[in-house]
Amino acid sequence: MSPGRRLTVALVGLIALVVIGWFVKDTTSSAPPTESTKPAASSAATQGVPGASASGLDVQALSKLPVEAAKTWKLIEANGPFPYPRNDGVTFQNREKRLPAKNSGYYKEYTVPTPGSPDRGARRIVTGSSKEVFYTGDHYSSFVVVDVTK
């Protein structure tokens, strides 16, 4: 076998390994948590909170979030006007897969202003078409379900 052919075979093998690794990582990281790894979200405090049981996320009262989150929620309920009209109310893609998988367009995101931040900051409220409300204070790294009645 010539050196050029040997190099070609080695490169094709390397590419195949990378592709296989990508698919294995993708299928194992997007697998839903098993019942034993899901946090208990069925307590009396979370019953009736949209998104609580389906997501397995912790539930947080709106009153326990930053005051700007409550202001943003009021704007969402009033359908605006929003401080970032080009960014608020747009489709949230859920690329990080931290929220339950849904069709594109299911989730909408809204900016929760961060005092002192020169830009939009990292805080967001994400709503679902079935009235779920989620909050992230770290730009989609983690979420909580928001109980907007408290």
C-alpha positions as CSV (number, residue, x, y, z in Angstrom):
1,M,0.0,0.0,0.0
2,S,1.4,3.4,-1.0
3,P,2.0,6.1,1.6
4,G,-0.7,8.3,0.0
5,R,-3.3,5.6,0.2
6,R,-2.3,4.7,3.8
7,L,-2.8,8.4,4.7
8,T,-6.2,8.5,3.0
9,V,-7.4,5.3,4.8
10,A,-6.2,6.8,8.2
11,L,-8.1,10.1,7.6
12,V,-11.3,8.3,6.6
13,G,-11.0,6.2,9.7
14,L,-10.5,9.2,11.9
15,I,-13.5,11.0,10.4
16,A,-15.6,7.9,10.9
17,L,-14.6,7.8,14.6
18,V,-15.5,11.5,15.1
19,V,-18.9,11.0,13.4
20,I,-19.6,7.9,15.5
21,G,-18.5,9.7,18.7
22,W,-20.8,12.7,17.8
23,F,-23.8,10.5,17.4
24,V,-23.1,8.5,20.6
25,K,-22.7,11.7,22.6
26,D,-25.9,13.2,21.1
27,T,-28.0,10.2,21.8
28,T,-26.8,9.8,25.4
29,S,-27.0,13.5,26.4
30,S,-30.5,14.0,25.1
31,A,-32.0,10.9,26.7
32,P,-34.7,11.9,29.2
33,P,-33.9,11.4,32.8
34,T,-35.1,8.2,34.4
35,E,-37.6,8.2,37.2
36,S,-34.8,7.6,39.7
37,T,-32.9,10.7,38.6
38,K,-35.8,13.1,38.3
39,P,-36.3,15.5,41.2
40,A,-39.6,15.0,43.0
41,A,-41.9,17.7,41.6
42,S,-45.2,16.2,42.6
43,S,-45.5,17.7,46.1
44,A,-48.7,19.6,47.0
45,A,-46.8,22.9,46.4
46,T,-46.1,22.1,42.8
47,Q,-49.5,20.6,41.8
48,G,-51.3,22.9,39.4
49,V,-48.1,24.8,38.4
50,P,-47.9,24.4,34.6
51,G,-44.7,22.7,33.5
52,A,-43.7,21.5,37.0
53,S,-44.2,17.8,36.6
54,A,-43.4,17.6,32.9
55,S,-40.1,19.3,33.3
56,G,-38.8,17.9,36.5
57,L,-37.4,21.3,37.4
58,D,-37.6,23.0,40.8
59,V,-40.5,25.4,41.3
60,Q,-39.8,28.9,42.4
61,A,-42.4,31.5,43.5
62,L,-42.3,34.6,41.3
63,S,-42.0,36.7,44.5
64,K,-38.7,34.9,45.3
65,L,-37.1,35.9,41.9
66,P,-35.5,39.3,41.3
67,V,-38.0,42.1,41.3
68,E,-37.3,42.7,37.6
69,A,-38.7,39.2,36.8
70,A,-42.1,40.2,38.3
71,K,-42.1,43.4,36.2
72,T,-41.3,41.4,33.1
73,W,-44.1,39.0,33.9
74,K,-46.5,41.9,34.2
75,L,-45.4,43.1,30.7
76,I,-45.9,39.6,29.3
77,E,-49.4,39.5,30.7
78,A,-50.1,43.0,29.2
79,N,-48.5,42.0,25.9
80,G,-45.9,44.7,26.2
81,P,-44.4,47.1,25.5
82,F,-41.1,45.4,26.1
83,P,-37.7,47.1,26.7
84,Y,-36.1,45.0,23.9
85,P,-38.8,44.7,21.2
86,R,-36.5,43.1,18.7
87,N,-35.6,40.3,21.2
88,D,-38.6,40.0,23.5
89,G,-41.4,37.6,22.5
90,V,-39.2,35.8,19.9
91,T,-39.0,32.1,19.6
92,F,-36.8,30.4,22.2
93,Q,-35.0,27.5,20.4
94,N,-34.2,25.4,23.5
95,R,-30.8,24.5,21.9
96,E,-29.4,23.6,25.3
97,K,-32.3,21.1,25.8
98,R,-32.9,22.2,29.4
99,L,-36.6,22.5,28.9
100,P,-39.0,19.7,27.7
101,A,-38.6,19.0,24.0
102,K,-41.3,20.8,22.0
103,N,-41.9,21.9,18.4
104,S,-40.3,25.0,17.1
105,G,-42.2,28.1,18.1
106,Y,-43.6,26.5,21.3
107,Y,-41.4,28.6,23.6
108,K,-41.0,32.4,23.7
109,E,-38.3,34.3,25.6
110,Y,-38.3,37.7,27.3
111,T,-35.5,39.8,28.8
112,V,-35.4,40.3,32.5
113,P,-33.3,43.5,32.8
114,T,-30.2,43.3,35.0
115,P,-29.5,46.6,36.8
116,G,-26.1,47.9,35.9
117,S,-25.6,45.7,32.9
118,P,-24.5,47.4,29.8
119,D,-26.5,45.0,27.7
120,R,-29.6,42.7,28.1
121,G,-27.8,40.6,30.7
122,A,-28.3,36.9,31.3
123,R,-31.7,36.8,32.9
124,R,-34.7,35.6,30.9
125,I,-38.3,34.4,31.3
126,V,-39.3,31.7,28.9
127,T,-43.0,30.9,28.4
128,G,-44.6,27.8,26.8
129,S,-47.7,27.6,24.7
130,S,-49.4,25.6,27.5
131,K,-48.9,28.5,30.0
132,E,-45.6,27.2,31.5
133,V,-43.3,29.9,32.8
134,F,-39.6,29.3,33.3
135,Y,-36.8,31.6,34.6
136,T,-33.1,31.5,34.0
137,G,-30.6,33.8,35.7
138,D,-27.6,32.4,33.9
139,H,-28.4,32.6,30.2
140,Y,-30.0,29.2,29.7
141,S,-27.6,27.1,31.8
142,S,-30.3,26.3,34.3
143,F,-34.0,26.9,34.7
144,V,-36.7,26.9,37.3
145,V,-40.4,26.6,36.8
146,V,-42.1,29.9,38.0
147,D,-45.2,29.8,40.1
148,V,-46.7,33.1,39.0
149,T,-49.5,32.9,41.6
150,K,-47.0,33.3,44.5
